[in-house]
Amino acid sequence: MNDTSRAARMACDLMALAARTAPKARGADSLVIRIASGEELQELAEAVRRAARREEDGFFERDAGNIAGSEACLLIGVRGHEPAGADCGGCGYPDCVSMSRAVDGRKAGSTPYGSPNCAIKMIDLGVAIGSAVKTASLLNLDNRVMYTAGVGARALGWLPGCTVACGIPVATSGKNPFFDRTWGR
């Protein structure tokens, strides 16, 4: 492992810490966090390429290339099927008990994410991701939040029990590889 890879991994550890300690509704932590580096990045990129073929969408392929070329990737998922107990209706059901019954009766679908999801848990995921990218920014580390990396990580079974996930690949090159990107369908 070279110095930049070691630094990127250390930064991802700090990003993971920021995500873990981010505020969560009712203090209930439903996050699952993992860092992919080294050979795992190629495995994750290949899972995103497989999803690209299923979804027939060019941005999955583009993102797979970015993941393969990154130094590390922070993966953050949430067990969105665990209700927060607020009975807010944000999930589309009148209360948490109704959402839980829907979760218990659901069948695995063909969509990249599982559902239904507690809206409050989705907010917790967003706050955790925001905390992680803020930390990357403070460390001047190039990064980008990718829905596609979360799809790949879920397909690999790397985030057990998670219904929704995102990945944040990081890079240490002279030019940010996550912007000015091209893709086609």
Rosetta silent file (secondary structure, phi, psi, omega in degrees, C-alpha in Angstrom):
SEQUENCE: MNDTSRAARMACDLMALAARTAPKARGADSLVIRIASGEELQELAEAVRRAARREEDGFFERDAGNIAGSEACLLIGVRGHEPAGADCGGCGYPDCVSMSRAVDGRKAGSTPYGSPNCAIKMIDLGVAIGSAVKTASLLNLDNRVMYTAGVGARALGWLPGCTVACGIPVATSGKNPFFDRTWGR
SCORE:     score description
SCORE:     0.000 S_00000001
   1 L     0.000  127.085  179.617    0.000    0.000    0.000 S_00000001
   2 L   -83.763  174.931 -175.497    1.483    3.365   -1.013 S_00000001
   3 H   -62.104  -40.732 -179.231    1.309    6.583    1.002 S_00000001
   4 H   -69.282  -37.049  176.548   -1.687    8.026   -0.867 S_00000001
   5 H   -64.583  -41.017  178.892   -3.636    4.761   -0.523 S_00000001
   6 H   -64.378  -42.010  179.120   -2.841    4.678    3.173 S_00000001
   7 H   -65.730  -41.117  179.050   -3.929    8.310    3.558 S_00000001
   8 H   -63.938  -40.358  178.867   -7.163    7.671    1.625 S_00000001
   9 H   -65.331  -41.118  177.861   -7.936    4.679    3.832 S_00000001
  10 H   -63.374  -41.313  177.630   -7.267    6.740    6.956 S_00000001
  11 H   -63.016  -40.810  177.573   -9.560    9.484    5.611 S_00000001
  12 H   -63.351  -36.232  175.463  -12.270    6.881    4.960 S_00000001
  13 H   -60.929  -41.626  178.314  -11.912    5.720    8.558 S_00000001
  14 H   -69.255  -36.972  175.983  -12.547    9.319    9.683 S_00000001
  15 H   -63.004  -41.956  178.257  -15.471    9.622    7.251 S_00000001
  16 H   -62.741  -40.201  177.233  -16.945    6.413    8.700 S_00000001
  17 H   -62.058  -43.883  178.975  -16.545    7.838   12.197 S_00000001
  18 H   -61.677  -40.384  179.016  -18.348   11.020   11.140 S_00000001
  19 H   -66.525  -44.106 -177.813  -21.203    8.962    9.674 S_00000001
  20 H   -63.786  -39.031 -175.499  -21.450    6.748   12.747 S_00000001
  21 H   -90.925    0.019  177.085  -21.549    9.678   15.174 S_00000001
  22 L   -61.216  148.923  179.650  -23.964   11.783   13.089 S_00000001
  23 L   -59.213  142.936  178.954  -27.239   12.515   14.894 S_00000001
  24 L  -132.005  142.938 -179.117  -29.913    9.854   14.521 S_00000001
  25 H   -56.258  131.663  178.062  -33.634   10.052   15.252 S_00000001
  26 H    57.325   15.247  178.544  -34.450    8.857   18.742 S_00000001
  27 H    69.872   13.019 -177.563  -30.799    7.844   19.122 S_00000001
  28 L   -95.310  117.032 -177.218  -31.456    4.574   17.277 S_00000001
  29 L   -93.611  113.595  177.813  -28.594    3.612   14.961 S_00000001
  30 L  -113.605   17.985 -178.126  -29.682    1.523   11.970 S_00000001
  31 E   -84.350  149.390  168.819  -26.595    2.191    9.846 S_00000001
  32 E  -125.055  125.881 -173.697  -24.244   -0.413    8.424 S_00000001
  33 E  -125.444  137.632  178.993  -20.868    0.994    7.367 S_00000001
  34 E  -147.529  148.309  175.067  -18.046   -0.662    5.449 S_00000001
  35 E  -113.041  127.695  175.109  -14.919    0.497    3.661 S_00000001
  36 E  -103.982  133.419  176.656  -13.872   -1.187    0.423 S_00000001
  37 E  -150.351  172.613  178.691  -10.264   -0.866   -0.688 S_00000001
  38 L    59.227 -133.890 -177.745   -7.650   -2.777   -2.640 S_00000001
  39 H   -64.315  -25.996  179.059   -9.043   -5.751   -4.580 S_00000001
  40 H   -61.238  -30.378  179.043  -12.509   -5.175   -3.116 S_00000001
  41 H   -61.669  -39.007  179.222  -12.810   -2.033   -5.260 S_00000001
  42 H   -68.805  -36.790  177.539  -12.593   -4.155   -8.410 S_00000001
  43 H   -64.920  -43.255  177.850  -15.212   -6.544   -7.001 S_00000001
  44 H   -64.840  -44.331  179.060  -17.511   -3.618   -6.223 S_00000001
  45 H   -59.668  -40.637  179.497  -16.924   -2.086   -9.665 S_00000001
  46 H   -66.470  -37.699  176.691  -17.821   -5.411  -11.311 S_00000001
  47 H   -63.310  -37.403  177.796  -21.040   -5.629   -9.255 S_00000001
  48 H   -69.628  -36.994  175.943  -21.965   -2.130  -10.486 S_00000001
  49 H   -63.296  -40.173  176.394  -21.174   -3.226  -14.085 S_00000001
  50 H   -61.982  -41.312  177.108  -23.524   -6.203  -13.666 S_00000001
  51 H   -64.266  -34.085  178.486  -26.193   -3.788  -12.436 S_00000001
  52 H   -60.794  -40.565  179.477  -25.484   -1.607  -15.498 S_00000001
  53 H   -68.196  -39.043  178.288  -26.411   -4.516  -17.738 S_00000001
  54 H   -67.759  -45.790 -175.814  -29.598   -5.181  -15.740 S_00000001
  55 H   -81.078  -15.783 -177.359  -30.630   -1.526  -15.550 S_00000001
  56 L    51.825   49.348 -177.742  -29.485   -0.763  -19.110 S_00000001
  57 L  -132.606  125.561 -174.725  -28.237    2.593  -17.915 S_00000001
  58 H   -63.687  -27.765 -176.394  -24.937    4.172  -18.924 S_00000001
  59 H   -70.937  -23.416  174.288  -24.306    5.990  -15.683 S_00000001
  60 H   -64.465  -44.797  179.574  -23.855    2.677  -13.846 S_00000001
  61 H   -63.403  -44.122  177.766  -21.009    1.782  -16.229 S_00000001
  62 H   -59.371  -46.273 -179.416  -19.465    5.245  -15.839 S_00000001
  63 H   -65.528  -35.461  177.968  -19.633    4.992  -12.044 S_00000001
  64 H   -59.677  -41.095  176.756  -18.098    1.482  -12.123 S_00000001
  65 H   -63.205  -40.726  176.955  -15.050    2.986  -13.851 S_00000001
  66 H   -63.675  -41.189  179.846  -14.829    5.689  -11.184 S_00000001
  67 H   -64.536  -45.016 -179.202  -15.045    3.101   -8.406 S_00000001
  68 H   -61.509  -31.973 -178.636  -12.362    0.930  -10.019 S_00000001
  69 L   -91.966    3.180 -177.968  -10.047    3.945  -10.259 S_00000001
  70 L   -86.647  169.666  178.059  -10.600    5.182   -6.714 S_00000001
  71 L   -85.826  -32.598 -179.227   -8.361    4.659   -3.677 S_00000001
  72 E  -165.067  167.145  178.386  -11.181    3.473   -1.403 S_00000001
  73 E  -142.828  120.549  175.488  -14.963    3.580   -1.136 S_00000001
  74 E   -84.712  126.289  179.121  -16.988    4.229    2.007 S_00000001
  75 E  -110.318  129.053 -179.823  -20.269    2.315    1.909 S_00000001
  76 E  -130.186  121.108  177.575  -23.147    3.441    4.100 S_00000001
  77 E  -125.815  166.880  179.364  -26.443    1.586    4.251 S_00000001
  78 E  -136.185  143.139  173.785  -29.468    1.700    6.485 S_00000001
  79 L   -84.526   80.299 -173.286  -31.911   -0.908    7.679 S_00000001
  80 L   -69.561  -13.423  178.688  -34.830    1.197    6.500 S_00000001
  81 L   -79.255   -7.399  176.684  -37.379   -1.473    7.317 S_00000001
  82 L   -86.978  109.405 -177.613  -36.833   -0.775   11.034 S_00000001
  83 L   -68.048  148.168  178.844  -39.440    1.856   11.960 S_00000001
  84 L   -78.799  -15.705  178.851  -38.418    4.810   14.105 S_00000001
  85 L    84.823   20.566 -177.569  -41.660    4.596   16.073 S_00000001
  86 L   -95.524  -12.003 -177.311  -42.841    8.100   15.240 S_00000001
  87 L    50.397   42.546 -174.832  -46.053    7.123   13.381 S_00000001
  88 L   -84.109  -21.037 -178.748  -45.354   10.016   10.991 S_00000001
  89 L    82.281    0.592 -178.531  -46.779    8.427    7.831 S_00000001
  90 L   -62.992  -22.094  179.778  -43.742    9.408    5.767 S_00000001
  91 L   -80.359  -10.471 -177.295  -43.351    5.815    4.590 S_00000001
  92 L   101.247   -2.711  177.840  -46.813    5.877    3.027 S_00000001
  93 L  -111.763  154.513 -174.718  -48.468    3.898    5.808 S_00000001
  94 L   -68.254  -24.173  179.840  -50.608    5.420    8.574 S_00000001
  95 L  -157.468  171.353 -175.968  -48.349    4.175   11.382 S_00000001
  96 H   -65.579  -33.992  178.735  -45.206    2.168   12.103 S_00000001
  97 H   -63.597  -42.503  178.476  -47.126   -1.027   12.856 S_00000001
  98 H   -63.749  -40.381  177.373  -48.733   -0.912    9.396 S_00000001
  99 H   -63.806  -42.347  179.874  -45.343   -0.364    7.757 S_00000001
 100 H   -61.783  -39.250  176.982  -43.885   -3.310    9.715 S_00000001
 101 H   -64.001  -39.412  178.778  -46.727   -5.535    8.527 S_00000001
 102 H   -65.438  -38.613  177.017  -46.029   -4.462    4.942 S_00000001
 103 H   -62.599  -45.984 -178.529  -42.330   -5.294    5.408 S_00000001
 104 H   -62.816  -30.006 -177.315  -43.220   -8.722    6.782 S_00000001
 105 H   -96.532    0.641 -175.237  -45.505   -9.404    3.792 S_00000001
 106 L   -75.835  157.927  174.591  -43.270   -8.059    1.029 S_00000001
 107 L  -114.598  147.568  178.001  -41.695  -10.125   -1.682 S_00000001
 108 L   -59.717  128.607 -177.911  -38.234   -9.507   -3.061 S_00000001
 109 L  -102.923 -173.844 -179.283  -38.626   -7.267   -6.069 S_00000001
 110 L   -98.222    7.659 -179.410  -36.554   -6.478   -9.078 S_00000001
 111 L   -86.875  154.668 -178.692  -35.677   -2.987   -7.865 S_00000001
 112 L   -65.447  -23.822 -179.400  -32.199   -2.095   -6.588 S_00000001
 113 L  -117.169  152.881  175.622  -33.539   -1.078   -3.172 S_00000001
 114 L   -86.803  159.505  179.172  -35.883   -2.817   -0.748 S_00000001
 115 L  -154.348  166.666   -2.495  -39.080   -1.231    0.499 S_00000001
 116 L   -73.120  165.162 -179.881  -41.034    0.053    2.293 S_00000001
 117 L  -128.086  141.074  174.991  -38.610    2.274    4.174 S_00000001
 118 L   -67.103  124.271 -178.934  -39.053    4.418    7.249 S_00000001
 119 H   -61.149  -33.976 -179.627  -38.759    8.036    6.104 S_00000001
 120 H   -69.077  -37.425  176.175  -36.964    8.953    9.319 S_00000001
 121 H   -65.853  -33.111  176.958  -34.344    6.233    8.707 S_00000001
 122 H   -67.163  -37.209  175.747  -33.847    7.688    5.209 S_00000001
 123 H   -64.776  -43.595  177.302  -33.205   11.085    6.811 S_00000001
 124 H   -56.770  -42.547  178.269  -30.699    9.442    9.178 S_00000001
 125 H   -61.566  -44.934  179.657  -28.910    7.962    6.149 S_00000001
 126 H   -62.243  -41.455  178.728  -28.782   11.368    4.454 S_00000001
 127 H   -65.448  -41.227  179.129  -27.378   13.068    7.553 S_00000001
 128 H   -63.856  -43.062  177.901  -24.727   10.335    7.902 S_00000001
 129 H   -62.968  -44.327  177.872  -23.722   10.688    4.245 S_00000001
 130 H   -58.896  -41.134  178.373  -23.563   14.472    4.644 S_00000001
 131 H   -65.110  -39.575 -179.896  -21.326   14.115    7.687 S_00000001
 132 H   -66.209  -45.544 -178.492  -19.016   11.736    5.812 S_00000001
 133 H   -72.650  -28.475  173.238  -18.616   13.984    2.753 S_00000001
 134 H   -62.028  -42.524  178.908  -18.129   17.026    4.980 S_00000001
 135 H   -63.909  -43.344  176.852  -15.232   15.183    6.588 S_00000001
 136 H   -59.567  -41.780  179.254  -13.791   14.298    3.173 S_00000001
 137 H   -63.126  -43.628  178.426  -14.085   17.945    2.176 S_00000001
 138 H   -60.902  -28.842  179.780  -12.279   19.099    5.319 S_00000001
 139 L   -92.505    5.792 -179.362   -9.486   16.678    4.392 S_00000001
 140 L    57.515   36.637 -178.510   -9.406   17.965    0.772 S_00000001
 141 L  -101.183  123.068  178.202  -10.213   14.462   -0.476 S_00000001
 142 E   -63.787  135.741 -177.607  -11.986   14.161   -3.836 S_00000001
 143 E  -157.327  166.101  175.125  -15.223   12.222   -3.433 S_00000001
 144 L  -156.650  135.641  175.902  -18.688   11.728   -4.839 S_00000001
 145 L   -77.071  129.099 -178.753  -21.840   10.158   -3.415 S_00000001
 146 E  -128.673  116.351  171.346  -22.946    7.289   -5.673 S_00000001
 147 H   -58.786  -40.062 -175.661  -26.271    5.524   -5.501 S_00000001
 148 H   -62.231  -37.060  178.375  -24.803    2.928   -7.883 S_00000001
 149 H   -64.749  -36.092  175.796  -22.057    1.911   -5.436 S_00000001
 150 H   -66.077  -38.965  176.724  -24.744    1.193   -2.850 S_00000001
 151 H   -61.242  -45.374  178.940  -26.623   -0.964   -5.357 S_00000001
 152 H   -63.142  -43.424 -179.462  -23.426   -2.925   -6.016 S_00000001
 153 H   -63.942  -39.726  177.566  -22.626   -3.327   -2.312 S_00000001
 154 H   -65.189  -41.583 -179.901  -26.131   -4.611   -1.589 S_00000001
 155 H   -62.308  -32.941  178.712  -25.891   -7.073   -4.479 S_00000001
 156 L   -80.106   -8.552 -178.263  -22.627   -8.390   -3.001 S_00000001
 157 L    75.740   20.906 -176.403  -24.255   -8.803    0.424 S_00000001
 158 L   -78.420  -15.949 -177.614  -21.729   -6.446    1.993 S_00000001
 159 L  -125.026   76.550 -172.728  -24.329   -4.455    3.957 S_00000001
 160 L   -56.038  132.162  176.972  -26.483   -7.084    5.697 S_00000001
 161 L    79.845   -5.466 -177.707  -30.090   -6.104    6.306 S_00000001
 162 L   -78.491  136.792  176.785  -29.790   -2.774    4.511 S_00000001
 163 L   -97.593  -25.092 -179.146  -32.640   -1.735    2.253 S_00000001
 164 E  -139.602  139.861  179.858  -30.959    1.432    0.934 S_00000001
 165 E  -152.698  157.214  172.939  -27.254    2.238    0.563 S_00000001
 166 E  -136.900  161.070  175.237  -24.849    4.637   -1.097 S_00000001
 167 E  -123.063  153.051  177.713  -21.123    4.614   -1.656 S_00000001
 168 E  -128.834   89.709  175.266  -18.604    7.421   -1.498 S_00000001
 169 E   -70.858  149.207 -179.589  -15.500    6.602   -3.534 S_00000001
 170 E  -127.110  149.796 -178.340  -12.475    8.776   -2.796 S_00000001
 171 E  -138.307  154.689 -177.883   -9.487    9.713   -4.933 S_00000001
 172 L  -124.201   26.287 -178.473   -6.126   11.357   -4.395 S_00000001
 173 L   -83.282  171.661 -179.399   -5.219   12.344   -7.951 S_00000001
 174 L   -68.328  -26.568  177.660   -4.287   15.828   -9.151 S_00000001
 175 L  -124.363  137.312 -179.309   -7.675   16.274  -10.825 S_00000001
 176 L   -64.122  114.863 -178.190  -10.976   15.211   -9.354 S_00000001
 177 L   -79.272   -6.448 -175.174  -12.061   12.178  -11.436 S_00000001
 178 L   -92.840    0.865  177.996  -15.657   12.337  -10.177 S_00000001
 179 L  -126.411  167.377 -175.151  -16.597   15.518  -12.050 S_00000001
 180 L    56.934   38.866 -177.855  -16.550   16.495  -15.733 S_00000001
 181 L   -92.741  150.268  176.238  -17.585   12.899  -16.443 S_00000001
 182 L  -116.972  153.003  176.471  -19.236   11.723  -19.646 S_00000001
 183 L  -161.307  159.555  178.592  -21.658    8.889  -20.139 S_00000001
 184 L  -141.795  171.043  178.941  -24.165    7.648  -22.626 S_00000001
 185 L  -102.251    0.000    0.000  -27.027    5.263  -22.909 S_00000001
